[in-house]
Structure formats: C-alpha cells, structure tokens
Amino acid sequence: MHQTATSPQVDPTVTAAAPLADVDVCIVGAGPVGATLACRLGRAGLRVAVIDRVGLSPMEHPDVDGRAYALAAGPKLFLEEAGVWDHLPLPSCPIEDILVTDGRPGEPASSLFLEFTREDANQPFGWMVEARSLRVALNATLAATPEVCVLAPAEATVTRQDDGAQIRLTDGRSFHARLVVAADGRRSRLRAEAGIPLTKLPYGQTAIVSAIAHEFPHDNSAIEHFLPAGPFAQLPLPGTQEHPYMSAIVWSDKDGTAERFAALPDDMFARQVEKRMGTGRLGRVQPVGRRWTYPLSAQYAQRYVATRMVLVGDAAHGIHPIAGQGLNLGYRDIIQLSSLLIDAHAKGQDVGAPALLARYQAQCRPANMLMLAATDALDRLFSNNNPILRLARDIGIASVHRMPALRRAFVRHAMGL
Ligand SMILES: Cc1cc2nc3c(=O)[nH]c(=O)nc-3n(C[C@H](O)[C@H](O)[C@H](O)COP(=O)(O)OP(=O)(O)OC[C@H]3O[C@@H](n4cnc5c(N)ncnc54)[C@H](O)[C@@H]3O)c2cc1C
C-alpha cells in the first residue's frame, strides 16, 4: 500500500522535479495532524512543505481506513480555522449524550451508571467524522493553500543543525527549513533518528473497528460499556439512504479473541455486538462494510523537542482509544504549536528557536501525560471481572453521575475547552 519516492505512481500534487524553495516549516507526515497543521500555518502566511511517503489521493480510498474520529470542540474549531471543516464531503454527526456503563457480555448493564446529557454542555460533546471524509477535506484544503508545497509520495533525509535543517529528497532535490515537525505517526523515524527515548505500555488488547446499522435511532447518543475483556464503544454516525440509523463501534477485546470475533459471519458478529451494548435501546444490529482490527498499546516520547525539531500527534504519544481522545490530543499539540509559530512569524522571530520549542513542550507534554495516565488507569480499572473492583467502580461512576459540577468539569476537559 505504501509507495516510496521511487514508485512509478505519480501524485498530481507533486510538481515534477521543479527546484524546491526554502520554507519556514517542513512537516514530515501528512496524516490528520501533519496535514491540518500545514493548512493552518499556510493560511497564516508561513511557507510550509509537507512530505508523506504515501501519495495523498490513495489515502482517500475507503479501504485505507475504517475509522471514524470523535472530535472535540477545540479540534473542531481548529479545523474550521484551518479551512478544513468546510471541505468535509460528508456530514458529521454531533454527540449529545454519553452513557457510561459497566457489565458483562450478554447481561444488562449495572444499574449504577454515569450519563452526560445535553444539560452538561452548551454544545455537543464532540462530532463524529469519518476518517476518509477528513482525508478528502484535508487534500482539498492542501490543494487550495498556495503557501503549502505538498511532496507525496516522497521520502526525505533530514539533517538538523543549530541554524536550521536541510531536507534532501530521494530524487536529489533539497531545501532548507527553520523548523522540522515530526508528524510521522507511532513509528516515527525522525523521533528515532533524534535519539528520543520512547516508553511503551502494551495492553494485550486488540480493537475491532466497524460500522453497524441498527433498528432504532441513536438520537446522537454514544455508549461506553466497560466489559471484563475491554471497553466497547458505540458512537453515532449520520445515516444513509440504505441504512437510516448507523453507528461506529470500537470494541476492545483480548488479543487473539478479538481477531476471532472480527472474522465471524455477519449474523453471528451482529449477535455478539448486541450482547455488548449493555442496553437494548438500538434494537437489532447489522454490520456494514469491512471490519478492522488494531492492536492496542500506549506509548510516549520522553521529550517532544530536539534541535530544530518538534514531535506532534502520534509521533509524540499514543493512547488507548477508551475515551476516543487519540487524535484530539494530536490536535491539542498543533493548536498550541501553531499559535506559537504564527505569533513568532508575525513578529519576525525565528520559528525554530530553542526557547519557542521549550515553550511548546511545557504547554503540551504534562497535559498529554495526564490524559495517557487517565486512559491507562481507566482501562486497567475496568478491564477485569474482580467483584470488589466492580462494585467500587460502579459506585464511583454513579457518584460522578450525581455530581453535576464534577460531570461538567469532566466534559469541559474532554471537549478541549
Ligand atoms: C482502533 C482505534 C480507534 C481510534 N479511534 C479514535 C477516535 O475515536 N478519536 C480519536 O481522536 N482518535 C482515535 N484514534 C487515534 C487516531 O487514529 C490517531 O491518533 C491519529 O491517526 C494520529 O494522527 P497522526 O497524524 O499523528 O499520525 P498518523 O495518522 O499515523 O499519520 C502519520 C503519517 O506519516 C506518514 N509517514 C510515516 N513515516 C513517514 C516517513 N518516514 N516519511 C514520510 N511520511 C511518513 C504516514 O504515511 C502517515 O500519513 C484511534 C486509534 C485506533 C487504533
């Protein structure tokens, strides 16, 4: 699936072997985080190059990604500022109610529950956006932003020095950047080359990601149902003509078991999904499209900065999808970073200066570590069948349910406001 710069496939966004101008910022990795940052910086007048080893158009293919992201209010606003939100080809679905429950497969959820309702916030908790839809919007925005030079499919060698970085493509062309942003995902090559240590926390869990159609409307509600083998989430999606009521599911289960569930025939898979909802409010379900499995682990970089370089998104941190916060954390990184860069650029200052990079790390890393610790603790607390722990956590979630001020504080934090 991945093509390198030597691949014969030509992406229309690459200008054939034209010499490359120097830039303020070179972003390596045009995933959702890198591509959105490029759009935002370009709109603010910075000269940007963004490099990805995969061509951007092939990423729009529906088979490339089966995910749908739950985007919080802060990241949505940033996508609007970057000019991306208006290019989404499919409607997003607001999440207006979240029911948090605990239970066992095939049994009704515990009567002690936590529910976030419309009264807890003055706007939706988040918006469900299909990964493919976001990709199409990012590609359209990149193409419409003249300050951004897209180099994909392409691979580059980056040499960093105190006064800037030299980027050399495999076709021999090279250019200079004042700052390199590593947005090259969990297996970041730039992070490894900079010698930044990475800590990994395996979960022994795999997530099954898929879309389902159901009998009754979801009313823009989501469910997070904690089960002994891992959490099960249902997230509302917009309906289609064929399937008026649809949702995404992220079902985490033990490694090995998850793959077997994912391979079940449609009707058996649907019954297993129904057993994990903890409530019958959506009625009978039917799988739609492909099922995807992702091994789950958390990881974090020991630092986010090196000479003339910063890490953003999954290159800096990867967390359990238990709270649907992975991409939201990446967006929080680039919200902070772009604000620092745009400000420095407007004042004619150096966008790769060590003090600016240190400020970025200080603003982002502690909050990201907190979120990582919280999702890690949630998964470890809930993914077991210990009766004492079950009682304690059920009382815990029911207590939060009864404390509207605490509920609203949780909501504000998760929404990135
Ligand atoms: C099962 C599952 C469900 C999830 N659900 C949610 C959710 O509901 N909400 C949410 O917010 N998040 C969710 N996430 C997390 C989310 O998918 C990631 O956080 C997000 O994709 C990270 O974006 P990124 O741009 O940092 O990295 P990536 O998406 O990994 O992009 C990295 C890019 O860099 C390119 N690249 C890599 N190496 C190089 C190189 N050497 N040179 C050039 N280019 C390179 C790659 O081709 C790729 O395009 C989920 C994750 C999983 C596993």
The ligand as an SDF file (V2000), in Angstrom:
LIG
                    3D

 53 58  0  0  0  0  0  0  0  0999 V2000
   -8.7990    1.4870   16.9930 C   0  0  0  0  0  0  0  0  0  0  0  0
   -8.5100    2.9340   17.0310 C   0  0  0  0  0  0  0  0  0  0  0  0
   -9.5610    3.8130   17.1650 C   0  0  0  0  0  0  0  0  0  0  0  0
   -9.3120    5.1660   17.2780 C   0  0  0  0  0  0  0  0  0  0  0  0
  -10.3690    5.9970   17.4770 N   0  0  0  0  0  0  0  0  0  0  0  0
  -10.1290    7.3050   17.6730 C   0  0  0  0  0  0  0  0  0  0  0  0
  -11.2190    8.2030   17.9500 C   0  0  0  0  0  0  0  0  0  0  0  0
  -12.3870    7.8230   18.0140 O   0  0  0  0  0  0  0  0  0  0  0  0
  -10.9350    9.5060   18.1500 N   0  0  0  0  0  0  0  0  0  0  0  0
   -9.6430    9.9560   18.1110 C   0  0  0  0  0  0  0  0  0  0  0  0
   -9.4480   11.1450   18.3440 O   0  0  0  0  0  0  0  0  0  0  0  0
   -8.6080    9.1420   17.8170 N   0  0  0  0  0  0  0  0  0  0  0  0
   -8.8090    7.8310   17.6040 C   0  0  0  0  0  0  0  0  0  0  0  0
   -7.7550    7.0010   17.3380 N   0  0  0  0  0  0  0  0  0  0  0  0
   -6.3700    7.5470   17.2500 C   0  0  0  0  0  0  0  0  0  0  0  0
   -6.0570    8.1990   15.8950 C   0  0  0  0  0  0  0  0  0  0  0  0
   -6.2810    7.3080   14.8420 O   0  0  0  0  0  0  0  0  0  0  0  0
   -4.5970    8.6640   15.8350 C   0  0  0  0  0  0  0  0  0  0  0  0
   -4.3510    9.3900   16.9980 O   0  0  0  0  0  0  0  0  0  0  0  0
   -4.3260    9.5430   14.5850 C   0  0  0  0  0  0  0  0  0  0  0  0
   -4.3930    8.8080   13.3850 O   0  0  0  0  0  0  0  0  0  0  0  0
   -2.9180   10.1600   14.6790 C   0  0  0  0  0  0  0  0  0  0  0  0
   -2.6930   11.0450   13.6040 O   0  0  0  0  0  0  0  0  0  0  0  0
   -1.2130   11.4740   13.1740 P   0  0  0  0  0  0  0  0  0  0  0  0
   -1.4010   12.3980   12.0260 O   0  0  0  0  0  0  0  0  0  0  0  0
   -0.4370   11.9190   14.3560 O   0  0  0  0  0  0  0  0  0  0  0  0
   -0.4770   10.1310   12.7130 O   0  0  0  0  0  0  0  0  0  0  0  0
   -0.8600    9.1220   11.5450 P   0  0  0  0  0  0  0  0  0  0  0  0
   -2.3220    9.1260   11.2790 O   0  0  0  0  0  0  0  0  0  0  0  0
   -0.2140    7.8240   11.9080 O   0  0  0  0  0  0  0  0  0  0  0  0
   -0.1200    9.7270   10.2610 O   0  0  0  0  0  0  0  0  0  0  0  0
    1.2930    9.6420   10.0800 C   0  0  0  0  0  0  0  0  0  0  0  0
    1.6190    9.9480    8.6110 C   0  0  0  0  0  0  0  0  0  0  0  0
    3.0410    9.9680    8.4620 O   0  0  0  0  0  0  0  0  0  0  0  0
    3.4170    9.2720    7.2820 C   0  0  0  0  0  0  0  0  0  0  0  0
    4.7810    8.7840    7.4970 N   0  0  0  0  0  0  0  0  0  0  0  0
    5.2190    7.8550    8.3790 C   0  0  0  0  0  0  0  0  0  0  0  0
    6.5540    7.7090    8.2900 N   0  0  0  0  0  0  0  0  0  0  0  0
    6.9800    8.5760    7.3210 C   0  0  0  0  0  0  0  0  0  0  0  0
    8.2530    8.8890    6.7830 C   0  0  0  0  0  0  0  0  0  0  0  0
    9.3810    8.2930    7.2020 N   0  0  0  0  0  0  0  0  0  0  0  0
    8.3230    9.8330    5.8070 N   0  0  0  0  0  0  0  0  0  0  0  0
    7.1980   10.4450    5.3530 C   0  0  0  0  0  0  0  0  0  0  0  0
    5.9510   10.1810    5.8410 N   0  0  0  0  0  0  0  0  0  0  0  0
    5.8590    9.2570    6.8140 C   0  0  0  0  0  0  0  0  0  0  0  0
    2.3700    8.1780    7.1540 C   0  0  0  0  0  0  0  0  0  0  0  0
    2.2500    7.7420    5.8120 O   0  0  0  0  0  0  0  0  0  0  0  0
    1.1010    8.8930    7.6430 C   0  0  0  0  0  0  0  0  0  0  0  0
    0.4050    9.5280    6.5870 O   0  0  0  0  0  0  0  0  0  0  0  0
   -7.9740    5.6490   17.2070 C   0  0  0  0  0  0  0  0  0  0  0  0
   -6.9100    4.7530   17.0120 C   0  0  0  0  0  0  0  0  0  0  0  0
   -7.1740    3.4240   16.9540 C   0  0  0  0  0  0  0  0  0  0  0  0
   -6.0110    2.4790   16.8010 C   0  0  0  0  0  0  0  0  0  0  0  0
  1  2  1  0
  2  3  1  0
  2 52  2  0
  3  4  2  0
  4  5  1  0
  4 50  1  0
  5  6  2  0
  6  7  1  0
  6 13  1  0
  7  8  2  0
  7  9  1  0
  9 10  1  0
 10 11  2  0
 10 12  1  0
 12 13  2  0
 13 14  1  0
 14 15  1  0
 14 50  1  0
 15 16  1  0
 16 17  1  0
 16 18  1  0
 18 19  1  0
 18 20  1  0
 20 21  1  0
 20 22  1  0
 22 23  1  0
 23 24  1  0
 24 25  2  0
 24 26  1  0
 24 27  1  0
 27 28  1  0
 28 29  2  0
 28 30  1  0
 28 31  1  0
 31 32  1  0
 32 33  1  0
 33 34  1  0
 33 48  1  0
 34 35  1  0
 35 36  1  0
 35 46  1  0
 36 37  1  0
 36 45  1  0
 37 38  2  0
 38 39  1  0
 39 40  1  0
 39 45  2  0
 40 41  1  0
 40 42  2  0
 42 43  1  0
 43 44  2  0
 44 45  1  0
 46 47  1  0
 46 48  1  0
 48 49  1  0
 50 51  2  0
 51 52  1  0
 52 53  1  0
M  END
$$$$
